[in-house]
């Protein structure tokens, strides 16, 4: 299914990120199954994944009107066709946190 394909593409791209790397997931769909559900799948299966706030527009430039994510998902943007004067889209910005693991000797090491 398309949802399984999108999950696989997002997970594969995320795995290629270096620690503290950023990935933008964007679709031209208004479907929750192709947007929030895909992002939530990554967050649920990869503890090193976190959503980041989307950047503000440059000073003096108006922000494009958007709606928040469905089901209370923060740090994502849904652009509907009417208010954004586009075909509609979804955008999420994800960061790969560097996980810290304790070794037997007590020294901390980074793990990706």
C-alpha positions as CSV (number, residue, x, y, z in Angstrom):
1,X,0.0,0.0,0.0
2,X,1.0,3.6,-0.4
3,X,1.2,4.0,3.4
4,X,3.7,1.2,3.7
5,X,5.7,2.6,0.9
6,X,5.8,6.1,2.6
7,X,6.8,4.5,5.9
8,X,9.6,2.7,4.3
9,X,10.9,5.8,2.4
10,X,10.8,8.0,5.5
11,X,12.5,5.4,7.7
12,X,15.2,4.8,5.1
13,X,15.9,8.5,4.7
14,X,15.9,9.0,8.4
15,X,18.4,6.2,8.9
16,X,20.8,7.9,6.5
17,X,20.9,11.1,8.7
18,X,23.9,11.8,10.8
19,X,23.3,12.5,14.5
20,X,21.6,15.9,14.8
21,X,20.7,15.8,11.1
22,X,17.4,17.2,9.8
23,X,14.9,15.7,7.4
24,X,11.8,17.4,6.0
25,X,8.9,15.1,5.3
26,X,6.4,16.7,2.9
27,X,3.5,15.5,0.8
28,X,0.9,17.0,-1.5
29,X,-1.8,15.2,0.3
30,X,-4.4,16.1,2.9
31,X,-4.7,12.5,4.0
32,X,-4.0,11.9,7.7
33,X,-2.8,8.4,6.8
34,X,-0.2,9.8,4.5
35,X,0.9,12.6,6.8
36,X,0.5,12.5,10.6
37,X,0.2,8.7,10.6
38,X,3.5,8.3,8.7
39,X,5.3,10.8,11.0
40,X,3.8,9.2,14.1
41,X,5.1,5.8,12.9
42,X,8.6,7.1,12.7
43,X,8.4,8.7,16.1
44,X,7.0,5.5,17.6
45,X,9.6,3.2,16.0
46,X,12.7,5.4,16.3
47,X,13.3,6.9,19.8
48,X,16.0,9.1,18.3
49,X,13.5,10.9,16.1
50,X,11.9,14.2,17.2
51,X,9.7,16.8,15.6
52,X,11.2,20.3,15.4
53,X,9.3,23.6,15.0
54,X,9.2,24.8,11.5
55,X,11.2,28.0,10.9
56,X,9.6,31.4,10.8
57,X,9.6,33.3,7.5
58,X,12.3,35.9,7.0
59,X,11.7,39.3,8.5
60,X,9.3,41.4,6.5
61,X,7.8,38.3,4.7
62,X,4.3,37.2,5.5
63,X,3.8,33.6,6.7
64,X,1.8,31.3,4.5
65,X,-1.5,30.5,6.2
66,X,-1.5,26.9,7.5
67,X,-3.4,24.7,9.8
68,X,-1.9,22.7,12.7
69,X,-1.6,18.9,12.5
70,X,-4.5,16.6,13.2
71,X,-4.9,14.9,16.6
72,X,-2.8,17.5,18.3
73,X,0.4,16.8,16.5
74,X,2.7,19.8,17.1
75,X,5.4,21.2,14.8
76,X,3.7,20.2,11.6
77,X,1.9,22.3,9.0
78,X,-1.1,21.5,6.8
79,X,-1.7,23.8,3.9
80,X,-5.2,23.5,2.5
81,X,-5.9,24.5,-1.1
82,X,-8.2,27.4,-0.3
83,X,-6.3,29.3,2.3
84,X,-2.8,28.7,0.9
85,X,-3.7,29.2,-2.8
86,X,-1.9,26.0,-3.6
87,X,-2.9,22.4,-4.3
88,X,-2.6,21.7,-0.5
89,X,0.3,20.0,1.3
90,X,1.8,18.8,4.6
91,X,5.2,19.6,6.0
92,X,7.1,18.1,9.1
93,X,10.7,18.8,10.1
94,X,12.4,15.9,11.9
95,X,15.7,15.8,13.7
96,X,17.8,12.7,14.5
97,X,18.9,13.0,18.1
98,X,22.3,11.6,19.2
99,X,21.5,8.9,21.7
100,X,23.9,8.6,24.7
101,X,24.7,5.1,25.9
102,X,26.5,4.2,29.1
103,X,29.3,1.7,28.8
104,X,30.5,-0.8,31.5
105,X,33.2,1.6,32.6
106,X,30.8,4.5,33.0
107,X,32.0,6.5,30.0
108,X,29.3,7.9,27.8
109,X,29.4,7.3,24.1
110,X,27.2,8.5,21.2
111,X,25.0,6.1,19.5
112,X,23.0,6.7,16.3
